[in-house]
Amino acid sequence: MNAAAPTLTPTTRALAWCLHLLVIGLLALAAGRAVADGEPHAGLKVASAVACAAVYATGPLLPSIRCSRRAAALWLAAVGVVWLVLLALSPDAVWMAFPLYFLQLHLLPRRAGLIAVVATAAAAITGFAAHQRSFSAAMAIGPALGAAVAVAVVWGYQALYRESEQRRRLIEELTATRANLAEVQHTAGVLAERERLAREIHDTLAQGLSSIQLLLRAAERALPDRPDATARHVEAARQAAVDNLAEARRFVAALTPPALEGTTLAGALARLCTTTSTRHRITARFHLTGDPVPLATAHEVALLRIAQSALANTVRHAHAATAEITLSYLGHHIALDVVDDGTGFDPGRLPAPDPENGGFGLAAMRARMHALGGTLTIESTPGHGTALAAQLPLTPPADTAPEARP
């Protein structure tokens, strides 16, 4: 019966039934007393009480009363008219004013409901005074106090209901926001993992396969005139395949790169220079400056991968005779410099990464440095070689790191 609330909760449904019972009880009381006391016009009073009950009973049965303010107002007006007739016949009808207050406040807009309550209270006071043939302040206290209590109760309930609805909507919004945030975090985690895998594949498997390809081409060129050179190139390609297979297995198992097992970062870089000089027609030298300090695994992996990628680019593209790798411990930072005397290039005119032709190396290097809070700079001029500088802040060593395991 509450037009202000589209759905009835168990609490509001129980309150509505209590109101119905109260109305029926008060009407039965008025009719019963008229018959029991043998009052004049008792039959007319009973008929008026029955008529009032019948008009009141149509409200819960008509769906339009719950959905339309206008229909609710018309129904309340009909109930009020029949009640006024009963009030004119019996002083006991004055008690019906109390449930009418609640109906008017629930079903009508706030201002209209307040006006209806005041009018109902005035009618109750006037009707009771007419039956008593006198008027005193005590006659006005009961209906007025009942009206005040009804206004306080209904408006307080409505305020609590609005607050409850706001809280419910807030909870729904928070739940939806949390679900969206979880989805965004999941998507970001998937993208980050894909980027990490792409970097690892580029810096390990792709570079190793590229080295094998270069060695096999050199062996092909040495055939059939230089069998010794061919054998050396094939043996180097075989060893590169073995190393690459070890990288792939450790990569799948998400373990530390084999080059860092049992040695330091400086040792791994020195071995990288030696291996590159042995397999390719380039002289790669390693230099260490400063006092080495323990590094986090993620930092060691990142610097080693950058050195591998930079040296592989030098072998494939620079046509350089020498390459210098320098690892410098600079107090609060560690720096890796890779310098070659190759053909150089224009850093501003690099092609976009292409699945067919590569070009992911520099982007992967920058992503590694950015993930660890470091910087990567490249200086190169066509015909004058290339210098790559990577710098990372020194942090305490960690057992696990995002670069070392997924």
Residue, then its C-alpha position, 0 to 999 in steps of 0.5 A: m500500500n505504500a506508493a512511495a516504495p515500489t517493492l515491499t520488504p518483509t518489514t514494510r509488509a508486516l507494518a502494512w498488515c498491522l495497520h490493516l488489523l488496526v483499522i478493522g479493529l477500530l471499526a469493529l470496536a465502533a460497530g460493537r459498542a453501538v450494538a452493545d450499548g443500544e445506542p440510537h441509530a445503531g444499525l446506521k452506525v454498523a452500516s457506516a462502519v461496514a461501508c468504511a471497512a469495504v472502501y478501505a479494503t479496496g486499497p490493498l486489492l487495487p494495484s493502481i493504489r500502489c503505483s499512482r499518487r492520484a489513485a491513492a489520493l482518490w482512495l484516501a478521499a473516499v475513505g475519508v468521506v465514509w469515515l466522516v459519516l461514521l464520525a458524525l454518527s459515533p464518537d468512537a470513530v475518532w480513533m480511526a484518525f490515527p491509522l489515517y494519519f499513517l496512510q496519508l503520510h505514506l501515500l501522499p507527497r510530503r506537503a499534501g500528506l501534512i495538510a491531510v493529517v492536519a485536516t484529519a486531526a481538526a475533523a477528529i477534534t471537531g467531531f468529538a467535541a460535537h458529540q460531547r457538546s463541549f470543547s476543552a484543551a484535553m479533547a485536542i491533545g489526543p488527536a494532535l499528539g497522535a498526528a505529531v507522533a505519526v508525522a515523526v514516525v513516518w518521516g523518520y522511517q522515510a529518512l532511514y529508508r532513503e539512507s538505506e537505499q543510498r547505502r545499498r546503491l553505494i554497496e552496489e557501486l563499490t561491488a561493481t567497481r571492485a569487479n571492474l578493478a579486478e578485471v582491469q588488474h587481471t588484464a594489466g597482469v596478462l599484458a605485463e606477462r606477455e610483455r615480459l615473455a616477449r622480452e625474454i624470447h627476444d633476448t634469449l631464443a631469438q638472439g640465439l637462433s640469429s647467432i646460429q643462423l649467422l654461424l651457419r651462413a659463415a660455414e656455408r660460405a667457407l665450403p668447400d675450400r676451407p673445411d677447417a673454418t667450416a668445421r669451426h663455424v658448425e661447432a660454434a653453431r652447435q654450441a650456440a644451439v646447446d646454450n640456446l636449448a639451456e636458455a629455453r629450458r630455464f626460461v620455461a622453468a622461470l629460473t635464473p639464466p644459465a649465464l648467471e649460475g655460479t658466477t657474478l654479473a661481471g663474470a657473465l658479461a666477460r664470458l659473453c664477450t669471450t663467446t661472441s669473439t670466438r663465434h663471430r668476426i668481432t673482438a668484444r672486450f669487457h671492462l669492470t670499474g668500481d667495487p662490485v656490490p650484490l645486486a637484486t636478481a632482477h637487476e642482474v637479469a636485466l643488465l645481462r639481457i641488455a648486454q646480450s641484445a646490444l651485442a647481438n645487434t652489433v654482430r648482425h647490423a653494425h659490421a663492427a670490428t670491436a665492441e666494448i662492454t663496461l660495467s661500472y659501480l657508481g655508488h648509488h647507481i650501476a651503469l652498463d655501457v656497450v660501445d662499438d665502432g660499426t656503421g652506426f644508424d640514425p636513432g630518430r629513423l628506426p623502423a617500427p617493430d615488425p614480426e617479420n623483420g624484428g626491431f623489438g630489441l630497443a623497445a624491450m631494453r627500454a621496457r626493462m629499464h623502465a620497469l626497474g626505475g632505470t634509464l636507457t640512452i642511445e647515441s649513434t651517428p651513421g658511420h661513427g659507431t653506436a654507444l648504448a648506456a643503461q643505468l639502474p639505481l642500486t637496491p638490496p638483493a632480492d630472492t625473487a623478482p618479476e624479471a626472474r620468474p613470472 
